[in-house]
Amino acid sequence: MIRNVAAGVQSFTSNAFLVDGERTVLVDTGANFDVVERIEERVEDLDAVVLTHTHPDHVGNVADVKAAYDAEAWGFDVDQPGVDHRIEDGEDVPIGDHDYRALHTPGHKDDHLCFYSSEAGVLFAGDLVFQNGSFGRTDLEEGDRDALVESIDRVLGAIDEDLREMHTGHGPSVTTNPYHDVELASKAARMR
């Protein structure tokens, strides 16, 4: 089961997805709210934290989560604060009951990763793409519009048209034809 433990939070944060199963994982920790309390309401233990990228709104709670659960954090760049282990591009990452392929998707931030499981029909898109064809900002440090377009196209080529769920870094998850939203983002990101 995938649940956004940041749902309803009124402070500046990203979504934080708790995926329980064989390996219970928190995908991004969010920031500026008591994420540990929200995890405790839903599961007894947490095996790991997996990060889409290290912008403060996605990792602000990482120290609290690691301390509460003695869990380690996995991300693309181990030189970033809070990241204990590197996830390689193309590596399979166990999240819940499925393996997700890590896709290095820079453009919003150099260490950005998306996670896709064809078996589960799920994409964790981080801040690469959002509902209705929106896409990640490129005006922040490390932002690069051309790299973002390439990353969106890479994800579009990796996912199946029968993708069931897309969980994004901000806003609602997409459960109705999310493949179409990625296609729209690919087109929209090209417009200048």
Residue pairs with C-beta under 8 A, 6 or more apart in sequence:
1 19
1 20
1 21
1 96
2 17
2 18
2 19
2 96
2 122
2 165
2 167
2 173
3 17
3 18
3 42
4 15
4 16
4 17
4 18
4 167
4 173
5 16
5 17
5 18
5 26
5 30
5 35
5 38
5 39
5 42
6 13
6 14
6 15
6 16
6 30
6 33
6 35
6 38
7 15
9 30
9 32
9 33
11 31
11 32
11 33
12 31
12 32
12 57
13 30
13 31
13 32
13 33
13 57
13 60
14 28
14 30
14 31
14 55
14 57
14 58
14 127
14 169
14 170
15 28
15 30
15 167
15 168
15 169
15 170
15 171
15 173
16 26
16 27
16 28
16 29
16 30
16 35
16 61
17 26
17 27
17 28
17 124
17 167
18 24
18 25
18 26
18 38
18 39
18 42
18 43
18 46
19 25
19 26
19 27
19 95
19 96
20 42
20 43
20 96
21 95
21 96
21 97
21 98
22 94
22 96
22 97
23 47
23 48
23 94
23 95
23 96
24 43
24 45
24 46
24 47
24 96
25 46
25 47
25 48
25 49
25 50
25 94
25 95
25 96
26 35
26 39
26 46
26 48
26 49
26 50
26 65
26 71
27 50
27 51
27 52
27 95
27 115
27 124
27 167
28 50
28 51
28 52
28 58
28 59
28 126
28 169
29 35
29 49
29 51
29 58
29 59
29 60
29 61
29 62
29 64
29 65
30 57
30 58
30 60
30 61
31 56
31 57
31 58
31 59
31 60
31 61
32 57
32 60
32 61
33 61
34 64
35 61
35 64
35 65
36 61
36 64
36 65
36 68
39 46
39 65
39 68
39 69
45 69
46 65
46 68
46 69
46 71
47 71
48 71
48 72
48 73
48 74
49 62
49 65
49 66
49 71
49 72
49 73
49 74
50 73
50 74
50 75
50 87
50 93
50 95
50 115
51 58
51 59
51 62
51 73
51 74
51 75
51 76
51 82
51 83
51 113
52 58
52 112
52 113
52 114
52 115
52 124
52 125
52 126
52 127
52 169
53 75
53 76
53 108
53 109
53 111
53 112
53 113
53 126
53 127
54 75
54 77
54 80
54 81
54 82
54 83
54 109
54 111
55 109
55 127
55 140
58 126
58 127
58 169
59 73
59 80
59 81
59 82
62 73
62 82
63 82
65 71
65 73
66 72
66 73
66 82
66 84
72 84
72 85
73 82
73 83
73 84
73 85
74 83
74 84
74 85
74 86
74 87
74 93
75 82
75 83
75 85
75 86
75 87
75 111
75 113
76 83
76 86
76 87
76 89
76 102
76 104
76 111
76 112
76 113
77 83
77 86
77 110
77 111
78 84
78 85
78 86
80 111
87 93
87 102
87 113
88 102
89 102
89 103
89 104
90 101
90 102
90 103
91 101
91 102
92 99
92 100
92 101
92 102
93 99
93 100
93 101
93 102
93 115
94 100
95 115
95 117
95 124
96 120
97 120
98 117
98 119
98 120
98 122
99 117
99 119
100 115
100 116
100 117
100 120
100 122
100 124
101 115
101 116
101 117
101 158
102 113
102 114
102 115
103 113
103 114
103 115
103 116
103 151
103 154
103 155
103 158
104 112
104 113
104 151
105 112
105 113
105 114
105 126
105 128
105 151
105 152
105 154
105 155
106 112
106 142
106 144
106 147
106 148
106 151
107 128
107 136
107 138
107 143
107 144
107 145
107 146
107 147
107 148
107 149
107 150
107 151
107 152
108 126
108 127
108 128
108 136
108 137
108 138
108 140
108 142
108 143
108 148
109 127
109 140
109 142
109 143
110 142
112 126
112 127
112 128
112 136
112 151
113 126
114 123
114 124
114 125
114 126
114 128
114 151
114 155
115 123
115 124
116 122
116 123
116 124
116 155
116 158
116 159
117 123
118 159
118 160
120 164
121 160
121 162
121 163
121 164
121 165
122 163
122 164
122 165
122 166
122 167
123 155
123 159
123 163
123 165
123 166
123 167
123 178
123 182
124 167
125 155
125 166
125 167
125 168
125 169
125 182
126 136
126 168
126 169
127 136
127 137
127 168
127 169
127 170
128 135
128 136
128 148
128 151
128 152
128 155
128 185
129 135
129 136
129 152
129 155
129 166
129 168
129 181
129 182
129 185
130 136
130 168
130 169
130 170
130 171
130 181
130 185
131 168
131 171
131 172
131 174
131 181
132 181
132 184
133 181
133 183
133 184
133 185
133 187
133 188
134 171
134 185
134 188
135 148
135 152
135 185
135 188
135 189
136 143
136 148
136 169
137 143
138 144
138 145
138 148
145 189
145 192
148 189
149 186
149 189
149 190
152 182
152 185
152 186
152 189
153 186
155 182
156 182
156 183
156 186
159 179
159 182
160 179
161 179
162 179
163 178
163 179
163 182
164 175
164 178
165 173
165 174
165 175
165 178
166 173
166 174
166 175
166 178
166 181
166 182
167 173
168 174
174 181
